[in-house]
Amino acid sequence: MIAIPLPTPKCDWQTIRFPSTLYLCPILDTLLSKVPSKWHLELRLGLQEALVNAAKHGNKLDPSKEVSVQFSVTQGLYSWVIRDQGDGFKPLCTCPDNPDDLLPEEWSENGRGLCLLYKIFDQVHWNETGTELRLCKFDSREC
């Protein structure tokens, strides 16, 4: 089991909820508003991948289902918790050396985004059912 350190109770968690959609620009802008600009490009890519997975694969783009994102910044720790209302999946614990090994050949265009998450974020953790994803990025200068 992987332990994900979350900010202390004193931190300020904010939450965004939205119907399953792939129009994510304003949501990503909000989620990155307190993140150092040096990380904007890579974190935008990672968060977009996570949100697309939740809306498209988790909620099947069903507009009656929501994606929720909690996010927080505390002492150099940037955290996001993304939840969907789908059936879940069996998440991988790490990214294989070859991203094509993630899923069967007929799904070869899918799954690479999961590897991106492991490359971009310092910690990646799913709950047991695969409906909640916790992502963390550390700024070593502030820790």
C-alpha positions as CSV (number, residue, x, y, z in Angstrom):
1,M,0.0,0.0,0.0
2,I,1.2,3.5,-0.9
3,A,0.8,6.2,1.7
4,I,-0.1,9.6,0.2
5,P,0.7,12.5,2.6
6,L,-2.1,15.0,2.5
7,P,-2.0,18.5,3.8
8,T,-2.8,19.1,7.5
9,P,-6.4,19.9,8.5
10,K,-5.4,23.6,8.6
11,C,-5.0,23.7,4.8
12,D,-7.6,25.2,2.6
13,W,-9.2,22.5,0.3
14,Q,-11.2,23.8,-2.6
15,T,-13.6,21.8,-4.7
16,I,-14.8,22.0,-8.2
17,R,-17.7,19.8,-9.6
18,F,-18.7,19.6,-13.2
19,P,-20.8,17.4,-15.4
20,S,-18.9,14.9,-17.5
21,T,-17.4,17.0,-20.4
22,L,-14.2,17.3,-22.3
23,Y,-14.3,21.1,-22.3
24,L,-11.8,21.5,-19.5
25,C,-9.9,24.8,-20.2
26,P,-11.5,26.9,-17.5
27,I,-11.3,24.0,-15.0
28,L,-7.6,23.5,-15.7
29,D,-7.0,27.2,-15.4
30,T,-8.5,27.2,-11.9
31,L,-6.6,24.1,-10.8
32,L,-3.3,25.6,-11.9
33,S,-3.9,29.1,-10.6
34,K,-1.7,28.7,-7.5
35,V,0.9,26.4,-9.1
36,P,4.4,27.8,-10.1
37,S,4.5,28.7,-13.8
38,K,7.5,26.5,-14.3
39,W,5.1,23.5,-13.9
40,H,2.1,24.8,-15.8
41,L,2.7,22.9,-19.1
42,E,3.4,19.5,-17.6
43,L,0.8,19.7,-14.9
44,R,-1.8,20.9,-17.3
45,L,-1.1,17.9,-19.5
46,G,-1.3,15.5,-16.5
47,L,-4.4,17.1,-15.0
48,Q,-6.1,17.1,-18.4
49,E,-5.4,13.4,-18.8
50,A,-6.7,12.6,-15.4
51,L,-9.9,14.7,-15.9
52,V,-10.5,13.2,-19.4
53,N,-10.1,9.7,-17.9
54,A,-12.7,10.5,-15.2
55,A,-15.2,12.1,-17.6
56,K,-14.7,9.8,-20.6
57,H,-13.7,6.4,-19.2
58,G,-15.2,6.7,-15.7
59,N,-18.5,8.5,-16.3
60,K,-18.8,7.5,-20.0
61,L,-19.4,11.2,-20.8
62,D,-22.8,10.9,-19.2
63,P,-23.8,14.5,-18.4
64,S,-25.9,13.4,-15.5
65,K,-22.7,12.2,-13.7
66,E,-20.2,14.6,-12.2
67,V,-16.5,14.7,-11.9
68,S,-15.3,16.4,-8.7
69,V,-11.8,17.7,-8.0
70,Q,-10.5,18.8,-4.6
71,F,-7.3,20.7,-4.6
72,S,-5.0,22.3,-2.1
73,V,-1.6,24.0,-1.8
74,T,0.2,23.7,1.5
75,Q,3.9,24.4,2.2
76,G,5.2,23.3,-1.2
77,L,2.7,20.4,-1.6
78,Y,0.3,20.6,-4.4
79,S,-2.5,18.1,-4.2
80,W,-5.5,17.1,-6.3
81,V,-8.2,14.4,-5.6
82,I,-10.3,13.6,-8.6
83,R,-13.4,11.5,-8.3
84,D,-15.8,10.1,-10.9
85,Q,-19.1,8.3,-10.6
86,G,-18.2,5.4,-12.9
87,D,-17.8,1.7,-12.2
88,G,-14.1,2.0,-11.6
89,F,-11.2,0.0,-12.9
90,K,-8.2,-2.0,-11.6
91,P,-5.5,0.7,-11.5
92,L,-1.8,-0.1,-12.0
93,C,0.6,0.6,-9.2
94,T,3.4,1.8,-11.5
95,C,4.0,2.5,-15.2
96,P,5.6,-0.4,-17.1
97,D,8.8,0.3,-19.1
98,N,6.8,0.0,-22.3
99,P,3.5,1.9,-22.1
100,D,2.0,-0.3,-24.9
101,D,2.0,-3.1,-22.2
102,L,-0.7,-1.3,-20.3
103,L,-3.7,-2.6,-22.1
104,P,-4.6,-5.2,-24.8
105,E,-3.6,-4.5,-28.4
106,E,-7.1,-3.4,-29.4
107,W,-6.9,-0.6,-26.9
108,S,-3.3,0.4,-27.8
109,E,-4.2,4.1,-28.1
110,N,-5.5,4.1,-24.5
111,G,-3.4,3.7,-21.4
112,R,-0.5,5.9,-22.2
113,G,-2.0,8.7,-20.2
114,L,-1.7,6.6,-17.1
115,C,2.1,6.5,-17.7
116,L,2.1,10.3,-18.1
117,L,0.6,10.6,-14.7
118,Y,3.4,8.6,-13.1
119,K,6.0,10.7,-15.0
120,I,4.5,14.1,-14.2
121,F,3.4,13.8,-10.6
122,D,5.5,12.8,-7.6
123,Q,2.7,10.6,-6.2
124,V,-0.1,8.9,-7.9
125,H,-2.6,6.8,-6.0
126,W,-6.1,5.3,-6.8
127,N,-8.6,4.1,-4.3
128,E,-9.4,0.4,-4.3
129,T,-12.3,0.7,-6.7
130,G,-10.5,3.0,-9.2
131,T,-13.0,5.9,-8.9
132,E,-10.7,8.3,-7.0
133,L,-7.3,9.5,-8.0
134,R,-4.9,11.4,-5.7
135,L,-2.1,13.3,-7.3
136,C,0.7,15.2,-5.6
137,K,3.6,17.4,-6.7
138,F,6.3,18.6,-4.3
139,D,8.2,21.8,-4.6
140,S,11.5,20.9,-2.8
141,R,12.4,24.5,-2.4
142,E,9.4,25.1,-0.1
143,C,9.3,21.8,1.9
